[in-house]
Amino acid sequence: MFRRRLLIFIAVVALLVGIGFGGWRTLSAKKKPYRPNTILMTLDTTRMDYLSCYGYPARITPVIDKLAEEGLKYEFAISPSSWTLPAHASIFTGMLPSYHSAHYGKGENAEKGVLGGPSFYTLHPAFPTLTECLKEAGYLTKAIVSGPVLQEKFGFGQGFDHYDDDFPAGMEHRVGDDTTDLAIGYLTAYVRGLQQQPFFLFLNYFDPHNPFSAPAPWGTPDLNPDLVNIASGHYDDVYKGNRVLTAEERELLLKEYVNEIRFMDHQIGRLFSYLKDCDLYDDAFIVITSDHGECFGEHDHLEHGHSLNEELLRVPLIIKYPAKHRRSGVVKERVSTAGVMSTILDYLNLPAPPGVKFASFDTGGHELAAEIFEDLNFVQKYGERYSRNQKAVYDGTFKFIWSSDGKHELYNISNDPLEVVNLYGRMPDLEKRLQAKLDPLIYESNRMTSLTTPELDEELRGRLRALGYIQ
């Protein structure tokens, strides 16, 4: 009798446990997916080596430094291009410029030999973006951009509920305090509205882009009038190869550049303070990176967009995870900022759309490459030196820059991080292997389709001209 009762008891317990586990499975299946508020920030024209957390000798970026301590700091992040449009398109699509096609090209006016472009193509709506993936997952989506080449007509508005690209009248770009004010305004409305949906906020700070003119107290009030043309970005003689920067000019440019970075860091600090006041900071998923760096005479170049050297491609990349999944430390593996899209989606347990070429940083295994395309307007104004496409690929300690004009470059960036000694022609086996890595990109460049050029009104044309995007 006892044995029978024991068997019945065991059967009942097993049944109840089974029901319990079944109920748990049901609850688990219905459990709301983890969707933290997510902020992606791009710091236009910000070199990695001009942030204190990446080795700049003075402590000029305390806010970004603190974020680097709280999250993962990537020591070797490479941008897929050296100017704003293609670099951002790669961040939002997970593709190289050869695939997404947003870059310099033979714009309609450029083909006619008319200066003033447009001589570049926009991001085509056929390519799914990070924003569209997040919107489909239930995110509220907001963008506040500060540079004219990121305005919605260049293709970046896909998936955003609201895309704020309306600059103050007469301004070439949005200044950092305005960018932060608008972000705080959005967050205030979000908190007061008691929103149940998470938000995705894309912020673009443009301050370190030339011309350098940080406001007081960050700027330089006693600017040397003899150097105003250089400080304001009038580089014609240098671009044409008629002269090089003097030591005094370079020192001034770097001083003004650092002032802009200090100002930008302060504005980011205002934003982070407000997030903390609203109890939104700790649980936020924050990614900060740059689209490209800046040249100050290195390799006889100025500004950006027309070469693929390290001062342009090495960018900061910092990821702060929500408190419940806090990760911190230094990542030494080389990554591409084209992997930002997959990394964000991977953390949120969302699939990347078909066609994405770069996997999550946690997965790794993708090739590091970068590209620029010939800007015909630039060639017409500054000469044949810029009449070429370039593509770069990394392999171990080596970096190979292929150029359509045959002036290829090969560097051992471990021993020669400033790329002073061009080894091309000395290592034929390595060069052949690296050339094979680049062949698919060259092939894609030759078969690009779905190219569209933006319609520019006079106001936008003036802004682009003032910042050097068109001539």
N, C-alpha and C positions, 0 to 999 in steps of 0.2 A: 504493500500500500504506500509506504513511504517513498519507495523508488518511483512509483507511478506519479505521486504528487510532485516529486522532484523534477521528473521529466516534463510534467505539465507546466511547472513554474519556469523551467528553463525555456520552454517553447514560448510562453507568454512574454518573458523578458526579451527574448530574441525578436518577437513580433514588435514589441514596443520600441526596442532599440532600432529596429528596421524602419519603423514609422518615423522615429526621431531623426534618424539619418536622412530619410527621404525628405522630411520637412526641412532639414538643414540644407539639403541640396537645392530644394525649391527656393529657400530664402537666399542661398548663395547665388543662384541663377538670377534672382531679381535684385540682388544687391546693386546699389547705385555705383557706377564706375567712378574711380578717383579722378577728379577733374580740378586740379588746383588752378588758381588764377595764374596766368602766364604772361610774362613781359619779355619782349625781345627788343633790345636796344642796339642800334648801330651808331658808332662814333665815327663820323665821316673823316677820312684823311688822317686817322690817328695811328701813328707808328707804335709798334710794340715797345721799342726801346726808349720811348719818351713817356712811359708810365713808371712810377716809382717801383711798383711791385714787379716790374720786369727789368729792373736794374738801373733806371735813371738815378743819378747820384743824389739829387735833391728830392725832398719829399713834397712833390707838387700835386699828387693825386691821392690824398688820404681816404677819400670815399671809395674809390675804385680799389685801392689797396685793401681796405677792410672787407670788401666783397670777395676779393681773392682769398683772403684768410678764411672766410666762411664757406667757400665753395671749392670747386675744382679750377685750377689755373693751368691752362694748356700752354706749354712752353714753346711748341712749334706748330702754330696754326698758320696755314697758307690760304690766302685768298685766291679764287679761281681767275681773277683778273685784276688789273691795276687801275680801274676807274669805276665810278659809282654804279652806272646802269647795269653792266653785265655782272658785277660782283653781287649786287642785291638780287638780281634775277636768279643767280645761282643759289643764294641763301634760301629763297622762297620756292625754288623748284627742285633742288637737289641735282641739278644738271650743270654741266660745263657750258660756256657760251656757245660752243659749236652746236650744241643740241637745242638750247632754248632760243638762240638767235638774237638776243637783245644785246647789241654791241654796235661799234662803229661799222659802217658799211657804205655802199655806194648809194647814198640817199638820192632822191630824185634831183634835187638842185645840184648836188655834188657832181652827178653825172653830166650835167650841163656846164660844169666849170664855174658855177656861181658860188662865191663865198657866202657863208651865212646859213648853209645847210637847209633842212636837217641832213646830216650825214650819218645817222645811226638809226637802228631799227628798235622797235618796241617789243616788250614781252607779249607774245601772242596768247590770246585767251584760250587756245586749245590745250595749253599746258596746265595741269592742276597745280595749285599752290598750297603752301602750308596753311594759309588763312582759310582756304576753302575746306580743307580737311578738318580744321578746328571748328569752323562754323557748322559743318555737318554733324560734328560730335556734340553740338549744343552750346558752343561758346558764343558770347557776345564779342564782336570784333570791332576794334577801333584802331585807327592809324593817325599819328601826328607826325608829318614829315617836314623837314626843314630845308631841303635842297630842291631846286627847281627840276632837276632831272628825275626826281622821284614823284613828280606830280602824277595824278591819276591817269592822265592821257598817255603816259608811257607804259601802261599796262599793269600797274601795281595795285589797282583797286579791287582786283578779283577777290571776292569773298568777304570784303569788309562791309559791315553795317554802315560805318561812317568813315570817310577818308578825308582828313583835314589837311588840305594842301593850299589853303587860302592865305597867302602871305600878306602882311601889311603893305599897303600901297607904297611904291617907291623903294621897297626893300628887295635886294638881290636874293636874299634867303632869310629864313626865320632865325632869330637869335635865340640862344639857349634859355634865357629867362622866360621868353614867350613860350617856348616848347614845354618847359616845366609848368608854367602857369596853366596852359591848356590841359596838360596831363592831370594836374591837381583838380582842375574843374571837372574833368571827366570822372575822376575817382570820387569826388564829392557827390556828384549826381548818382553815381553807382551805389554808394553807401546809403544815401538818403532814400533811394528808391527801393531799398531792401531787396535787391535782386537775388533771385535764387540761382540764376545761371552764372557760371564762371565767366571771366572776361579774358580775352587775348588783346593785349595792348602792344602795338608796335610803335616805338619812338625812334626817330632819327635826329641826332644832334649833329649840326653842320659846322659848328664854330671853328674847328681847326682847319677848315678849308680856306685857301687863299682867296681874297686878300685878308691878311691878318689885321684885325682891328678890335681887340678885346676892349670892352668898356671899362671905365674906372671902377674900382681901384686896381684892376688886373692889367690894364693896358699900359703903354709907355707914353706919358704925356709929353716928353721932350724928344719926340721923334726927329732924327736928323733930316732936315729938308733935302739934303743932297741925295738921300737914299729913298725918298718917297716913291719914286718910280719902281724901284726894286721891291720895296715893301708892299706896294699896291698891286704887284703882279704883272708889271710891264716888262716882260722878259725877252722881247723880240731879238735883241742882239745876241743874247746867250743862246736862245733856241736856234738861231741861224748859224751859230758857231763862230761869230765874229769876236767874241770875248768870253771870259769865264768870270764867275763871281769873285770879287775880292774877299779877303778874309773878313774885312769889316762888314761887308754886305751880308755875308753868310752868317756872321755872328748876330747881326740885327734880325735877320729873318728867323733864326732859331729862337732868339729871345721873344719875338712876337708870337711865334708858333707855340712856345711853352706857355706864354700868357693865355692864349686861347684854350689850351688844354686845362690850365688851372681854373679858368672861368667855367668851362664845361663841367669839370669835376664838382665844382661848387653847386652848379645847378642840379646835377644828379643827386648830390647830397640833400638838397631841398626836397626832391621827389621822394627819396628814401625815408627822410624824416616824416613826411606826411603819411607814407605807407605805414610806418610804425605807429603814428598817432591814431590811425584808423584800424590798427590791429590787422593789417593786411600783409605786412612784410615777412614775418616768419614763415608763413605757409605759402608764400609766392614762389613760383618757379621762374627764375630770372636768368636770361642769357644776354651777355654783353660781348660784342665783337666789333670789328671795324671792317669797312669795305676794302680799304687799301691804305698804304702809307703815303710818304711824300719824299721827293728828292730835293736836296739842298746842294746840288753840285756834284753829287756822287755819279760816277760814270758819265760826267758832262751832261747830266740831265737836270731839269727843274720840274717841279710839280709832280704830275702823275699821268698815267694813261698811255704812255708811249714807250714803255720798256717793261721788262719782267725781272728786274733785279730784286734782291732781298729787301732793300729799304722800302720797296713798294708792296711786296707779297707777304712778308712776315707781319702778322697782325695779332693784337691781343684777343684772347678768347677765355671768358670766365663764365662758369655756370654755377649758380646757387640753387640747390635743390630745396624743396620744402622741408620744414623741420622734422617731419616724421620719417623722411628718407635722407637725412643730412649726410652729405659726402664732402670731404675736404681733402686737399692735398695738391700736389703738382703732378701733372700728366706730361711725360716726356715723349710719348709717342707722337709722331707727326700726323696731323689731321688736316682736312680741308674744311673751310667754312661752308662748302656746299653740303656738308654732312649735318648742318644745324637742323634742317627740316626733319630728317630721319631720326635724329637724336631726340628732338622734342616729341615726335609722334611715338617713338619707341617707349619713352618714359611714361607717356599717357596710355600705353597699350593700344595704340591706334595703328592700323596698317598704313604703310606708305603706298601711294597710288602707283599704278604701272608707269614705267618709264623713268622712275627715280634712279639715278646712277650711283649715288653715294649713300652708304649704309650709316647706321648710328655709330657714334664714336665708340660705344661699348662693343660693337661688332668688329669694326676695323676691317682691314684687308683691301681697301680701295687704293687705287693709284692717286698720287698727288700730281696735279697738273694745273697749268694756268695758261691763259690765252689773251692776246690782244689782236685787234684787226686794224688794218690801215684806215686812217682818217684822211680822206682825200682833201678836205678843206685845210687840214693842218699841213699836209704836204705842199699844197699850193702856196701857202703863206710862208712856210719855214724851210722848204727844200726837200730834196730826195732822201736825205738822211732818214726821214720818217716814212719812206715809201716801202713798207714791208709789213707782213703779218708775222707775229711771233708766237711760239708755243713752248712752254717749259714743262719738264717732267723731272721727278726726283727718283733716285735709286740709291739707297743706302746713304753714303756720305757725298754722293755726286749729284749735281744738277746740270741738266742739259737744256740749253735754250736754242731751239731751232728758229731760223729766220728765213723768210721767203727770198731775201736778197742774197742768201748764201753766206752771210756773216754769222756763223753759228758760234755758240759759246759753251764751254764746259768748265765747271768749277768743282773743286773739292771743298764744299762749304763747311766741312768739319775743321779742316786746317786753314781754310781761307774764307771765313764768314763774310768778309767785305767784298768778295769776288774781284780780287785784284789781278790774279794770275789766270788767264784764259788757257786752259789745257787742250782746247780743241785741236785735233791733228796729231796729238801725241799718244792717244789711246784708242786705236781703231776698233778693237773688239768691243770695248765698252760703248763707243760711239754708235756702233752698229746695233747693239742691243737696245740702247736708249732711243735710237731712231725708230726701231720696230715698235716701241711703246707709243710713239707719237703718230705713227702712220694712221691708226683709226681716227684720230682727231683731224688730221689733214684731210682724210677721206670725207668725214662729216662736214668739214668746212666747204668742200667742193660740191656738196649735194644739198645744202640748206634750202628749205622751201618755207612757205608761209611767212615771208618777211613783210613787215608793215612799218611805215614811217609815220611819225606823229604830225599832226597839224599844229603849227605854232602860231599863236597870235602875237602881235607886236610886243605886248608886255612880257610874255614869256621869252620871246626871242631876245629881248634886251637883257633879261636876267641871265640867260644862258651865255650871251656874248660877254657880259661883265665878268663871268666866272670862268671863261675860257673854253666852254663846251662847243661853241661855234665861233666862227671868225667874222 
